[in-house]
Amino acid sequence: QVQLVESGGGSAQAGGSLRLSCAASRSSSWLLMGWFRQAVGKEREGVAAISSNGRTTYADSVKGRFTISRENNNNTLYLQMTTLKPEDSAMYYCAAAPSTPYGTPHLRMGSYTYWGQGTQVTVSS
């Protein structure tokens, strides 16, 4: 069992930056970790994922603007968000999944076993 707690959400102006953090309750270095988001009235979608060997994948909508990273020594996952847009406004969730063969990251929600409670990000124009 792994418990995940997100922090760092808040409000920002369009063009601004925020950094989200996700603290895991125990060692998560062997897990695939990801960020997902859900806007009001929309389905949850994948944002970015990072495998246990550091490989990353991003949704097209955030490529070049968001960076996912992890610090295994303190069991923390990050999402650095820059050049924020109003359409980035959503509840952001941290999630963890069993590691994949060859360490290939993915954003298939059904494979993610552990989920945090979410942190709200609001971007104003």
C-alpha positions as a Markdown table, in Angstrom:
| # | Residue | x | y | z |
|---|---|---|---|---|
| 1 | Gln | 0.0 | 0.0 | 0.0 |
| 2 | Val | 1.3 | 3.4 | -1.0 |
| 3 | Gln | -0.4 | 6.7 | 0.1 |
| 4 | Leu | 0.1 | 9.7 | -2.0 |
| 5 | Val | -0.3 | 13.3 | -0.9 |
| 6 | Glu | -0.3 | 16.2 | -3.4 |
| 7 | Ser | 0.6 | 19.8 | -2.6 |
| 8 | Gly | 1.6 | 23.0 | -4.4 |
| 9 | Gly | -1.7 | 23.8 | -6.1 |
| 10 | Gly | -3.2 | 27.2 | -6.1 |
| 11 | Ser | -3.9 | 30.2 | -8.4 |
| 12 | Ala | -1.8 | 31.6 | -11.1 |
| 13 | Gln | -2.1 | 34.1 | -14.0 |
| 14 | Ala | -1.9 | 32.9 | -17.5 |
| 15 | Gly | 1.8 | 32.6 | -18.5 |
| 16 | Gly | 2.8 | 31.9 | -14.9 |
| 17 | Ser | 4.2 | 28.9 | -13.2 |
| 18 | Leu | 3.4 | 26.5 | -10.4 |
| 19 | Arg | 5.2 | 23.4 | -9.1 |
| 20 | Leu | 3.2 | 20.5 | -7.7 |
| 21 | Ser | 4.6 | 17.9 | -5.3 |
| 22 | Cys | 3.5 | 14.5 | -4.4 |
| 23 | Ala | 4.8 | 12.7 | -1.3 |
| 24 | Ala | 4.7 | 9.0 | -1.1 |
| 25 | Ser | 4.3 | 7.2 | 2.2 |
| 26 | Arg | 7.1 | 4.8 | 1.5 |
| 27 | Ser | 9.7 | 4.0 | -1.1 |
| 28 | Ser | 8.3 | 4.5 | -4.6 |
| 29 | Ser | 11.5 | 4.2 | -6.6 |
| 30 | Trp | 10.3 | 1.0 | -8.3 |
| 31 | Leu | 6.9 | 2.5 | -9.3 |
| 32 | Leu | 5.7 | 4.2 | -12.4 |
| 33 | Met | 4.5 | 7.6 | -11.3 |
| 34 | Gly | 2.1 | 9.9 | -13.1 |
| 35 | Trp | 0.1 | 13.1 | -12.9 |
| 36 | Phe | -3.5 | 13.3 | -14.1 |
| 37 | Arg | -6.0 | 16.1 | -14.1 |
| 38 | Gln | -9.7 | 16.6 | -14.2 |
| 39 | Ala | -11.5 | 19.8 | -15.1 |
| 40 | Val | -15.0 | 20.5 | -14.1 |
| 41 | Gly | -17.4 | 18.7 | -16.4 |
| 42 | Lys | -14.6 | 16.8 | -18.2 |
| 43 | Glu | -13.1 | 13.4 | -17.9 |
| 44 | Arg | -9.9 | 12.7 | -16.1 |
| 45 | Glu | -6.9 | 12.8 | -18.4 |
| 46 | Gly | -3.2 | 11.9 | -18.3 |
| 47 | Val | -0.7 | 14.8 | -18.1 |
| 48 | Ala | 2.7 | 13.2 | -17.6 |
| 49 | Ala | 4.4 | 10.0 | -16.3 |
| 50 | Ile | 7.9 | 9.0 | -15.3 |
| 51 | Ser | 9.2 | 5.5 | -15.0 |
| 52 | Ser | 11.4 | 4.0 | -12.4 |
| 53 | Asn | 14.4 | 4.5 | -14.7 |
| 54 | Gly | 13.5 | 8.2 | -15.4 |
| 55 | Arg | 11.9 | 7.9 | -18.8 |
| 56 | Thr | 9.1 | 10.4 | -19.3 |
| 57 | Thr | 6.0 | 10.8 | -21.4 |
| 58 | Tyr | 3.7 | 13.8 | -21.8 |
| 59 | Ala | 0.3 | 14.6 | -23.1 |
| 60 | Asp | 0.5 | 16.7 | -26.3 |
| 61 | Ser | -1.3 | 19.6 | -24.6 |
| 62 | Val | 1.5 | 20.1 | -22.1 |
| 63 | Lys | 4.6 | 19.1 | -24.0 |
| 64 | Gly | 7.3 | 21.8 | -23.8 |
| 65 | Arg | 5.5 | 23.5 | -20.9 |
| 66 | Phe | 5.4 | 20.9 | -18.1 |
| 67 | Thr | 8.2 | 18.8 | -16.7 |
| 68 | Ile | 7.8 | 15.7 | -14.5 |
| 69 | Ser | 10.6 | 14.6 | -12.2 |
| 70 | Arg | 11.1 | 12.5 | -9.2 |
| 71 | Glu | 13.4 | 12.3 | -6.2 |
| 72 | Asn | 13.6 | 8.7 | -5.1 |
| 73 | Asn | 15.7 | 9.5 | -2.0 |
| 74 | Asn | 12.8 | 11.3 | -0.5 |
| 75 | Asn | 9.9 | 9.6 | -2.3 |
| 76 | Thr | 8.7 | 12.7 | -4.0 |
| 77 | Leu | 7.2 | 13.3 | -7.4 |
| 78 | Tyr | 7.1 | 16.8 | -9.0 |
| 79 | Leu | 5.3 | 18.5 | -11.8 |
| 80 | Gln | 6.8 | 21.9 | -12.9 |
| 81 | Met | 4.2 | 23.8 | -14.8 |
| 82 | Thr | 5.2 | 26.8 | -16.9 |
| 83 | Thr | 3.5 | 29.0 | -19.4 |
| 84 | Leu | 0.2 | 28.1 | -17.8 |
| 85 | Lys | -3.0 | 28.5 | -19.7 |
| 86 | Pro | -6.6 | 28.9 | -18.4 |
| 87 | Glu | -7.3 | 25.5 | -19.9 |
| 88 | Asp | -4.8 | 24.0 | -17.5 |
| 89 | Ser | -7.2 | 24.7 | -14.6 |
| 90 | Ala | -8.2 | 21.4 | -13.0 |
| 91 | Met | -7.8 | 19.2 | -10.0 |
| 92 | Tyr | -4.4 | 17.5 | -10.4 |
| 93 | Tyr | -3.9 | 14.0 | -9.1 |
| 94 | Cys | -0.7 | 12.0 | -8.4 |
| 95 | Ala | -0.8 | 8.3 | -9.1 |
| 96 | Ala | 1.4 | 5.3 | -9.0 |
| 97 | Ala | 1.4 | 2.0 | -11.0 |
| 98 | Pro | 3.5 | -1.1 | -11.1 |
| 99 | Ser | 6.6 | -0.7 | -13.1 |
| 100 | Thr | 6.4 | -1.7 | -16.7 |
| 101 | Pro | 8.7 | -4.0 | -18.7 |
| 102 | Tyr | 11.7 | -2.1 | -20.0 |
| 103 | Gly | 10.6 | 0.9 | -17.9 |
| 104 | Thr | 8.3 | 2.4 | -20.5 |
| 105 | Pro | 6.1 | 5.2 | -19.1 |
| 106 | His | 2.5 | 5.4 | -20.0 |
| 107 | Leu | -0.7 | 7.3 | -19.1 |
| 108 | Arg | -3.2 | 4.4 | -19.1 |
| 109 | Met | -5.3 | 5.3 | -16.1 |
| 110 | Gly | -6.6 | 1.8 | -15.5 |
| 111 | Ser | -3.1 | 0.6 | -14.7 |
| 112 | Tyr | -2.6 | 3.1 | -11.9 |
| 113 | Thr | -3.3 | 1.5 | -8.6 |
| 114 | Tyr | -2.7 | 4.2 | -6.1 |
| 115 | Trp | -4.1 | 7.7 | -6.2 |
| 116 | Gly | -3.8 | 10.9 | -4.1 |
| 117 | Gln | -6.7 | 13.2 | -3.2 |
| 118 | Gly | -5.7 | 15.9 | -5.6 |
| 119 | Thr | -4.7 | 19.5 | -5.5 |
| 120 | Gln | -6.5 | 22.3 | -7.3 |
| 121 | Val | -4.9 | 24.5 | -9.9 |
| 122 | Thr | -6.7 | 27.6 | -11.2 |
| 123 | Val | -5.3 | 29.7 | -14.0 |
| 124 | Ser | -6.8 | 33.0 | -14.8 |
| 125 | Ser | -6.5 | 35.0 | -18.0 |
